[in-house]
Amino acid sequence: MRGEGKDKQRTGSDCLVKEQEMVSTDMLNHVKINVMPETPVSSLKTAFSSSKLCLSFRKKEMREAERKLKQAFIEFHQKLRHLKSYSFLNQLAFSKIMKKYDKSTSRNASKAYLEMVEKSYLNQSEEVAKLEESVEAVFIEHFCNGNRGLGMKILRQKAKTDRHRVTFFIGCFVGLSLALVVAIILLIHVRKLLKSTEGRDQYMTNVFPLYSVFGYLVLHFLMYAGNIYFWKRYRVNYAFIFGFKPNTKLGYREILLVSSGLSVLTLAAVLSNLEMDIDDHVKSYRTLTELVPLGLVILVLLIAFCPFDIIYRANRFFLITCIWHCICVPLYKVTLPDFFLADQLTSQVQLFRNLEFYICYYGWGNYKKRDSIKCRGSSIYDNISLAIAIIPYYIRCMQCLRRLLDGEDSSQAVNGLKYLSTIAAVIARTFYAQKKGLTLKFVAAFTSVVSTVYNTYWDLVCDWGLLRRNSENPWLRDKLLLPHRWIYFLAMLVNVILRLAWMQTVFDFHEAPFLHRTALIALISSLEIIRRGIWNFFRLENEHLHNVGKYRAFKSVPLPFSYEDDKHL
């Protein structure tokens, strides 16, 4: 009887094992490997074809799957470490609270309570530690070829520390920039370079726009450095929201270093250009003089696309990737860095127009004689300039459409209409500036008013989450990070005022007695960059508090596989 019972037990266990193997094999038939990288071609294939299971993969796809699994192990290990830290900090906090209680009440109650905590599951359990060891063992074996040192270095990535040499070079570059500014002012004043009306107009029309490109970049970098400083000060988790890596993310010091270094290069080029203009020995080399701005642009582009691991390569390539996603919109899934960068581009329209002037000036203009009449008086040039002004808003509109089609946020339809209204206003103002006329003036004013009201409302209510009448902070919102409420009201007022910069076009205010037309355009463009910098802080603050964009409510790592049939789960 006992033998029969054992045989029955063995038969039952064998059947169970076979049944599990059959279930496992059946599940594998429904597993799909998600290894195809998201590209414009893959997005089009997904849109126009049905997904089919395919169990044959190329080496490139297998490498992509391995990369995703590796990243998943790293993130999982990091969360386990956070869980251990959370447990330790809770026990430490409880111990300190009980000691404080004993000291305040002159009692000895902490001993009994601490014994209870030590015997609790929170302190006794070793599941997290064992799981962490298992993750480390598997990661070291399969992803690091048994090299424990390398594996632990990858798993326990250290946060980037501030270096004193960065601060030192910032001080050097800022000092050099101030010295160069003083030298340029003195040179212009002593040599009376811009005294004559003809020479002043020629320089401001042809040379000033070339160098103002770098001025816009430096100003935008400075505003972004200020954003990072205040995000960090008021504990806005910008690195997590943007998806920056802890060991490569840039702080405000690094951004200041880049901006101050770029300002030194620009000011040195301006000074050298002026020196060449007044030096009799160099006047015969006028071509060399006029090629200085072009050489500066080429240098900056070479640094930006440099493949070597210098000058923050990971961050440069991250920026280039986001720019490529904006160019290929709506073929890529929209992430927060992509939309955030596209918003920055809408504030740099004049920079792109100046880059257009670069191409025309050095390609078709007579740059040797500082003559750009072929550019300024060309209808093709004006049409391209209009298209350049529209493109950033078109990118944002397409991003809103892609997010709407992905089903992430139904309000993106209204957000897309906002950018369409801005495109209409830009077209109307451009036509009025080119052709004049009372009808065009009325159309430009009407579309600009509608666009300004629409954009201002969206900025304050949707992007910043303010103007909540029944909130704990009247006319603001329930949760605020800044200690003083008046800062929010001041920011709203400044945003509205700077939004009205378009009025100078409608009222034909193109040149002031003390400012040339190009200088006035540069000033208005700089005010828009400043407005964008203010918008950046409050937009990310609202995202941090309420996740209004629904971009990174939680951090999840995409795995290279998915289960296709939910019925078998």
Residue pairs with C-beta under 8 A, 6 or more apart in sequence:
26 568
27 563
27 568
29 53
30 53
30 563
30 564
30 565
30 568
31 561
31 562
31 563
31 564
32 51
32 53
32 561
32 562
32 563
32 564
33 54
33 55
33 57
33 61
33 65
33 560
33 561
34 558
34 559
34 560
34 561
34 562
35 57
35 61
35 62
35 64
35 65
35 68
35 560
36 42
36 61
36 64
37 64
38 332
38 333
39 331
39 332
40 328
40 331
40 332
43 331
43 332
44 331
53 564
57 65
64 560
65 560
65 561
66 143
66 560
68 557
68 558
68 559
68 560
69 559
69 560
70 139
70 143
71 557
72 557
72 559
73 135
73 138
73 139
73 143
73 155
74 139
74 154
74 155
74 157
75 555
75 557
76 135
76 557
77 132
77 135
77 136
77 139
77 155
77 156
78 155
80 128
80 131
80 132
80 135
81 132
81 156
83 128
84 128
84 129
84 132
87 122
87 123
87 128
90 122
91 117
91 122
91 123
94 113
94 114
94 117
95 110
95 114
95 117
98 109
98 110
98 113
98 114
99 110
101 107
101 109
101 110
102 108
102 109
102 110
117 123
118 124
135 155
136 151
136 152
136 155
139 151
139 154
139 155
140 146
140 147
140 148
140 151
140 152
143 151
143 154
144 150
144 151
144 154
157 245
157 246
157 247
158 246
158 247
159 246
159 247
160 246
160 247
160 248
160 249
160 251
162 251
162 253
166 253
166 254
166 257
167 253
169 257
169 260
169 261
170 253
170 256
170 257
170 260
173 257
173 260
173 261
173 263
173 264
174 260
176 264
177 260
177 263
177 264
177 267
180 264
180 267
180 268
180 270
180 271
181 267
183 271
184 267
184 270
184 271
184 274
187 193
187 271
187 274
187 275
187 278
188 194
188 274
191 278
193 199
193 203
193 274
193 277
193 278
194 200
194 203
194 204
200 516
201 516
202 370
203 370
204 516
204 517
204 518
204 519
205 372
205 376
205 518
206 361
206 367
206 370
206 371
206 372
207 273
207 293
207 370
208 516
208 518
208 519
208 522
209 354
209 357
209 518
210 293
210 294
210 354
210 357
210 358
210 361
211 266
211 269
211 270
211 293
212 350
212 354
212 518
212 522
213 297
213 351
213 354
213 355
213 358
214 262
214 263
214 265
214 266
214 296
214 300
215 266
215 522
215 526
216 348
216 350
216 351
216 354
216 522
216 525
216 526
216 529
217 259
217 262
217 351
218 259
218 262
218 263
218 266
219 526
219 529
219 530
220 344
220 347
220 348
220 529
220 532
220 533
221 255
221 256
221 258
221 259
221 262
222 256
222 259
223 529
223 530
223 532
223 533
223 536
224 255
224 533
224 536
225 252
225 255
225 256
225 259
226 252
226 533
226 537
227 238
227 533
227 536
227 537
227 540
228 238
228 250
228 251
228 252
228 255
229 252
230 236
230 537
231 238
231 537
231 540
231 541
232 238
232 251
232 252
234 481
234 482
234 541
235 481
236 481
236 540
236 541
236 544
237 544
238 244
238 540
238 544
239 246
239 249
240 552
240 555
241 336
241 540
241 543
241 544
241 551
241 552
242 336
242 337
242 340
243 335
243 336
243 337
243 552
244 250
245 314
248 312
248 314
248 315
249 315
250 312
250 315
254 312
258 312
262 300
265 296
265 299
265 300
266 296
269 292
269 293
269 295
269 296
272 292
273 289
273 292
273 293
275 282
276 282
276 285
276 288
276 289
276 292
277 283
277 289
282 288
282 289
286 368
287 368
290 367
290 368
290 370
291 367
293 358
294 358
294 362
297 358
303 311
304 316
304 320
305 316
305 320
306 313
306 316
307 313
318 337
319 341
322 337
322 338
322 341
323 341
325 332
325 334
325 335
325 338
326 338
326 341
326 342
326 345
326 395
326 399
327 395
329 338
329 342
329 395
329 398
329 399
329 402
330 398
330 399
330 401
330 402
330 405
332 338
332 402
333 402
333 406
334 399
334 402
334 403
334 406
335 551
336 543
336 549
336 551
336 552
338 399
339 396
339 399
339 549
340 536
342 392
342 395
342 396
342 399
343 396
343 532
343 535
344 532
345 352
345 392
345 395
346 392
346 393
346 396
346 422
346 532
347 528
347 529
347 531
347 532
348 392
348 529
349 388
349 389
349 392
349 525
350 521
350 522
350 525
351 525
352 388
352 389
352 391
352 392
353 385
353 388
353 389
356 381
356 384
356 385
356 388
357 372
357 375
360 372
360 374
360 375
360 378
360 381
361 367
361 372
361 375
364 374
364 375
365 371
365 372
365 373
365 374
365 375
366 372
366 374
375 381
382 430
382 434
385 430
386 426
386 427
386 430
389 426
389 430
390 423
390 426
390 427
393 419
393 422
393 423
393 426
394 419
394 423
396 419
397 416
397 419
397 420
397 423
400 412
400 413
400 415
400 416
400 419
401 412
401 416
403 409
403 412
404 410
404 412
404 413
404 416
408 550
409 549
409 550
411 462
415 458
415 462
417 454
418 451
418 454
418 455
418 458
421 447
421 450
421 451
421 454
421 455
422 451
422 454
422 455
424 447
424 451
425 444
425 447
425 448
425 450
425 451
425 452
425 502
428 440
428 443
428 444
428 446
428 447
428 448
429 444
429 447
429 448
429 502
429 505
429 506
431 440
431 444
432 440
432 441
432 443
432 444
432 505
432 506
433 505
441 506
444 505
444 506
445 506
448 502
448 503
448 506
452 499
452 500
452 502
455 499
456 495
456 496
456 499
459 495
459 535
460 466
460 467
460 492
460 495
461 467
462 548
463 535
463 538
463 539
463 542
463 548
464 492
464 535
464 538
464 539
464 541
464 542
465 477
465 542
465 545
465 546
465 548
466 475
466 476
466 477
466 488
466 492
466 538
467 475
467 476
467 492
468 475
468 476
468 477
468 478
469 475
471 477
471 478
472 478
473 480
473 485
475 489
476 485
476 488
477 542
477 545
479 545
479 546
480 488
481 541
481 544
481 545
482 488
488 538
491 534
491 538
494 531
494 534
495 531
495 534
495 535
498 527
498 528
498 530
498 531
499 531
501 524
501 527
501 528
503 509
504 510
504 520
504 524
509 520
510 517
510 520
511 517
511 520
512 520
515 523
542 548
543 549
543 551
547 553
563 569
